[in-house]
Amino acid sequence: MAHRVLRHLRLLIGAARERLLAGDDVVGGGWLAGQRFLSVSLVACSPHRARPEFRCPAPAG
């Protein structure tokens, strides 16, 4: 079971990385133990595909 969860997590991370590198934002979430929900939002930095005028707040590095 743990291998399946780790494989799924690796796929999600890989897909999120590809979307961020393409200039897209990423939003996701999932249920945790104890009736808690984890929500994650990642905003693509320069260049953002839809809003190229928006620049990163911090220098790349």
C-alpha positions, 0 to 999 in steps of 0.5 A: 500500500505504501508503495502505491501511495508513494508512486501516486505522489511521485506522479503528482509531483512530476505533473506539477513540476511540468505545469509550473515549468510551462508557466501554469499554476498548480492547485491540489489537495487531499485528505489526511488522517483525522478528518483534515484536508491539505490544500496546496497552491503553487503560482508559476513564476516568470514567465507566467503563461497567462500573465507574462507581466507578472514577475517573480517577487524574488530573484531566481536562484 
